Amino acid sequence: MSRLHRLGTLALVTTVGAFAPALATAADTPAKPTYTKDIAPIFQEKCEACHRPDSIAPMSLRTYEEARPWARSIRARVESRQMPPWHIDKTVGIQSFKNDRSLSDEQVATVLTWIDSGAPKGDVKDMPAPKQWPNEQVWNFASMFGQTEPDLVIKSTPWTQKAGQNDAWWKPIVETGVSEPRWVRAIEIRPATVKGRKITHHAIARLQQDDPDVQQNADQDAGAVFANTGLFMEWAVGKQGEIMRPNSGKLMLPGSKIIWDIHYSNGGEDITDIVELGVYFYPKGQEPKFKQTLHLMGATNSGGIDIPPNTTKATQGFFVMRENGRVESFQPHMHLRGKAMSIEAITPDGRTQVLSYVGNFSFNWHNSYVYTDDVAPLLPKGTILKVTAWHDNTAANKANPDPNVWVGYGDRTVDEMAHAWVNVTYMPDADFKAELEARKAKAGAKTQQQQQQ
């Protein structure tokens, strides 16, 4: 039975497959993998971003001595595909992402074979050179633009989360200080301190300014409180920012403000922190052709969520594209009962395409799945983006704090919500047609090249 069946719905079974891909065969893996030769390169590529000293993971995996005591836990997490945290179903929809940190079938098989054969260390001469990682509080995008820090840093006002305090939502409004129109090519956002990361569940930055395009492409269930406000950036564990595709960006205008929405939770001690928003501008006089917009696409369309005890339930929402556009990324957001989410495109001619399906959502990780340039969906004006979320309020959901209570919509972690963060780059008709033709020509050339090989 597919995962969608188990979640209590038949609606998408015909379009969304749900069986996990088979692991690589023994022939694809080393006969006797060792840590130094076979495992360390995998850990460096896919694990050390978090599993290193003074980072967010509970243990470091940079050396054999650090990794070996965790072999049994590593096996369980890797075999179940919980780690690295990449929850896209690999049998459904688009499968080419710029930021894919999942293990290949061959890598999974290599790790499992290594552990099952006693987790041998191997020859120290086979150990790759240590990978150099930046300090957690370094601006990660700065070096890409030949800088040491962003062009503009906007800070929230301080908040102190007391030990044992209930969840809090801090919503200060601050001026951006921008005095002339500037186009943005990259954004980073982060809690200002390592301890701040312990209490910051997520941080949303909305850009408020007099921009007519915001009204045209506004979130269709956001409400009047966010009039003239566009989603600028969101931070959560597993996400640090975004870099715009070439020739696209976001526009900041004079007099603009950032409306913060920061969710703080209990960190076990008194912690005072702020959130920092780092903005990288295009050089003055360089104006990108396309404007990119980050949308919150609700999976409830203001209908709310009401989940009875010991049940599973699906909710849906719809977003109409009022202009042609390219969907850049997809990021599900739910709470502890969240189990799965899909996004489909229903084009004006009636065709339906499943873009992505996250079948094993984890509240602990808020991955943004960024499509590669050659597959990012190009969708015409009038396309309906349909977001479906599945919630599991039963004891089978290990993250569920209490399956015997009713669960409604709310900001608290024990409440529930369902929406997708979706980046869209909008295009006028002529440019959209040119993008379609360029994509078609590139695909044709690739096919011809493959046939000649």
N, C-alpha and C positions, 0 to 999 in steps of 0.2 A: 504494500500500500504506500502511495506517495506521501511526502510530507504535507502537501496541500490537503489531501484527504484527512490526514490525522488532525489537521487544524480545523476540521469541521466545515469545509466548503468544497463544492464541486465546480464552482464557477470558472476556475482557471485551469482545470486539469488538462483540458485539451490543448492549451497553449503554453503551459508552464510545466516542463518536466521536473522531476524532483529526486532522481536517483543519483547518489554520489558516484563520481567517476571511479573506475577501478584503479587500484594501486598498480604501480609499475611491476613488471614481472622480475623474478630473480635475475634473469639475464641482463636486465638493465642496470643492476646495482653491483658494486664491487663485492667480490666473494667474501673478503674479510675486511670490511671498512675499519679504519682506525680514526681516533679523534684528530690527530695531527694532520693526516693526509686528506681525509674525506669529510669529517664533521666540522672542524674549525672553519673551513671556507663557507660552509652553509650558515653557520651561526654568525659569522661576520657579515654576510650578505643580508640575512633575513631576521636576525634576532638581536644583535648587539645594539641596535638603535635604542632599544629599551633596556636590554639585559647587560648593563655595564655599571660600574661604580657610580653612585650619586645620581642615578637616573630613576625612572618611575617604576621599574620592575623590582620585585622583591629579592632577586638574586642576580649576580653577574654570571655570564657564561663565556668570559673572555679567555679563560684558561681551562685546561683539563681538570686541575685540582678544584676549580670552582664548579664545573659542570658535572663531574662524576657523581657527587652525592645526590644529585637531582635526577638521575637517569630514569628512575621509575616514573616520576611525575612528567618528565619530558616525553616519555613514550606515550603516556595516556593523553596528554594534550595534543601531541602531534598526530597520533592515530585518529583522534576525534576531530581533527582540523580546528581545534580551538585556538591553537597557536601555530604560527603567528596569526594575530587576529585579522582575518580576512573572510568575511561571511557571505560573500557573493556565491550563489549556486553556480558551479562551473558547468552545468549542463543547460543553462537557461540564458537566453539573450546575449548581449554583447559581452565579449570576453577579453577585450584588449584595453588595458588601463595603463596610464602613465605611472601610477604609483603602486602597482601590484607587488605586495610583499608576501604573497602566499608561497608555500612550498610546492614545487612541481611533484608529480606522482613519483618520479625517480628520487627526488630529494627525501620525500617521506619514507620511501622504501629503504633508502640508505640509512636514515636515522634509526628506523626500527630494527634493521638488520644489525647495526652496530650495538644497540642496547641488548638485543636478544643473544648476541655472541659474547656478552660479558663486558661490553663497553671498553675495549682495549685502548690504551693511550697511543701506541705506535712510536715511530722513530721521531725524536725531537727535531731532526733535520728536515722533516716534511712539514713542520709547522709554518704556516704563512706569516709574513710580517704583521705585527699588530696594526689594526686599523685605527687611524687617528680620528677621534670624534671631538666636535666642538663642545665647549662648556654649555650646560643646559640653558644658561642665561645669555648666551650669545645670540645676536640677530642672525638667523640662518641664511636669509636671502641676501644680505648685504654684499657678500663677496661676489655674488653673481653679477652685480652692477658696479664692481670696482670700488665699493664703499665699505666702511666699517660699521655704519649704522644707517637706519632709514632716513629719508629726507625729512620726515615729520613723525614725531611721537606724540600721541594724544593719550592722556592718562585719566582714568576714572578717579574719583575722589576716594580717600581711604575708607575701609570698612574693617571693624574688629569683630571677628567671630569668636565668641566666648566658648570655652570648653563645655561640652554638653549641651550647647544651645541648639534649638531646633533649626531646621533649614530656614534660610533668609534669602530675600531677593532685593538686591541693591540696585536702584534705578536712577542714578544721578544723570544730569544733563550738562555737558561741557561744550564750550566753544572749540571749533577746530583751529581757529586762527588763520584760516586760508583767506588771503586778501585779493586773489585773482583766480580765474578759472584754471584748474590744473587737472590733467589727466593722470590717472593712477594705473601703474603697470604691475604692481604686486602689493600684497598686504600681509603682514604678520600680526598675530595677537597672542598675548601670553600673560599669565600671572607674573607679577614683578619679582617674586622670590620663589625659591624651592619650596618653602613651607606654604606659600600661597597656593601651590599646586595641590596640596593636601586637602584644601577646603573649597577650591573652586570647581564646582561640577561643570558649569559651562558659563560662557560669557558672550552675549550678543551685543553687537554694536550696530545701531541703526543710524543712517545718515539722513538728517533732516535738512532740507533745502528747497528752494523754489525752483523745482525742475519739472517741466511739463511731462517729460518721459516717465517720471515716477508715477504720475497719474495714469498714463496710458497702460503701463505694465505693472500696476500695483497688485499686491497680493489680494486676491479676490474675496478673502474672508478675514482680512486683518482688522477691520473696524475703523471707526472714525478717529480713535485715539492716535493712530499712526498716519494721519493725513500728511501728505507731502514728505513722507518718510520711506526710504528704501533700505532694505537689508544690506549692510555694508560688509560685515564679516562676523563669523561665529567661531568661538574656540571651545573645544572639548577634548577630552583625553583621546589621543590618536590623531589629532589634527592641529596644524600649526599656522596655516595660512593658505594663500593661493597666489599663483602667478598667472597673469592673464595670457591667453594665447597671443601670438604675434598679431599686431594691427588691431587689437581690441583692448578696451580698458573701461574704467569707471571715472565719471566726472565729478570733481568736487568744486563747489561754487563758493564765492565770498559770502560770509555770514552764515555758513553752514554750522550745524551742531551734531554732536554724537549723543544719541539717547542710549545709555547703557541699560542692559538687563542682565545682571550677574547673579547666578545661583550659588550661594555658599552653603556648605554643609559642615557638620561637626568634625573637627580635626583632633579632638582629644586634648587640646591645650588652647590658650588664648593666642590667636593669630591675627595680626593686622596686615592687610595687604591692599594692593591696587592692581588693576589690570591695565596693561600697556598695549596700545594699538600703533604698530609701525607701518608707515605709508611710504611707498616708493613711487616717485613721479616719473612720467616720461620727461625728457629734456624739454625745456621751454621752446615752443614753436613746433614741436613734434606732436601731431594730433592723430591718434589712432582712428581708423575708419569706422569701427564698430563699437557699440556700447554694450557692456556685459552687465547683467542684472542677476543678483542672488535672490531667489524666491523661496518663501516658506509656502509649500504646497500642502495644505491640510488634507488629511485622510478622513475628515469628518464633515467638511463643509459646514461648520458651525452647528452640526447636529449633536455634538457632544458624544460622550462615551458612557455606556451604562452596562457593566459586565456583572452578571449574577455570580454568586459563589459556585465554585467547582464547575465552571463552564469555559468553553472557548468561544470567541466571537470575532467576526470580521467587521471592519468599518471601511468606508470608501469616501474619496473626495475627488473632485474634478476641477481642473484648471484649464481655461481656454487661452490659447496663444493668440493674442491680438495682432501679432506681426509674425513674419517669417523668422525662424531662429535656429540656432545650433545649440543643442543641449550639451553642456560641457561636463556635468558631473551630477551624481546622485548620492545623497546621504540620508539614510533613514534616521528618524529620531522617535523613540518611544521610551517608556519607563520599564519597571520590573516585570510587568505582564506582557511586554512586547515580545513577539515570537518571530514574526516574519513580515516583510513588506515587498511589494512589487510596484513597478511603474510601467505603464503601458501608454503607447501613443495611438490615438484613434484619429486618423487623418480625414480630411473633408470628403474623400471619395469612399469612406467606409471601411478602409483597411485597418486592421489592428496589429500592432507589433509590440511584443514584450521587450522592453529595453533592458531591464535588470530585475533580478529577484534575489533578495537577501533572505535565505531560508532558515538561518540560525542566528537571529539578532541577539547581540549581547549588550546589555545596558552599560557595561563597563568600557565599551569601545564605540566611539562614534566616527566610524570611517567614512571619509568622503571618497567615492569611487570616481576617479577622473578619467574619462574616456580619452584614448589616443586620437591624434588629429585625423587619422584616416577613417575612423568609425564613429566619431561623435555624431549623433543623429541630426540630420538636417530635416527640419519639419516645417511645412507651409503654414501660413496664417490660417487660423481656424482649427488647427489641430487641438484635440482635447487630450490633456495628460491626465490619466486616471491613476490615482495612488490608492492601493489596497493594503490595509494593515490587518494582521491577525494577532489576537491577544489570547494568552493562555492563563486563566485564573484557576488552575487545578494544581494538585500536589505534584503532578508530573513535571511542572515547571520548577526547577531547583532554585531559581532566583525569587520565587514567589514568597513574600513574607507571611501571607495568611490566605489560603484558598477559600476560607469559610466566610469571607466578607464580600459585600458588594463593592465594586470599584467604579468610581466616576471620574470625570475629567477634572484635572487640577494640576497645579505646578509642583506640588510636593512629589518626592520620589515614590511615595506609597500610593499616590494617585496615578492616573494614566493619561497619556496624550498620544497623538499619532500625526506626524507630518514628515515631509521630506524637504531637505534643503536642496534646491536644484538651481544651478547656474545656467543662464541662457544668454547667448549672444544674439542680439536682434539685428536683422538685415533688411534693407529695402529690396523690392522685387528684382531689380537688375543684378544686384550683388548676390542675392540668393540663387538666382539662376546660374550665375557664373560659378558659384561654389559647387552647385550640383554638377555642372559640366566638367569642372576640374576634377571632382571626385570620380566621375564616371571615366574620364580619360586616364586617370592614374590607375584605376582598377583594371581597365582594359590593357594598359601597358604591362601591368604586373602579370596578368593572365597570359599574355603573349610571351613574356619572358620565361614563365614557368613551362610553357609548351615547347619552347625551343631548347630547354635544358635536357 
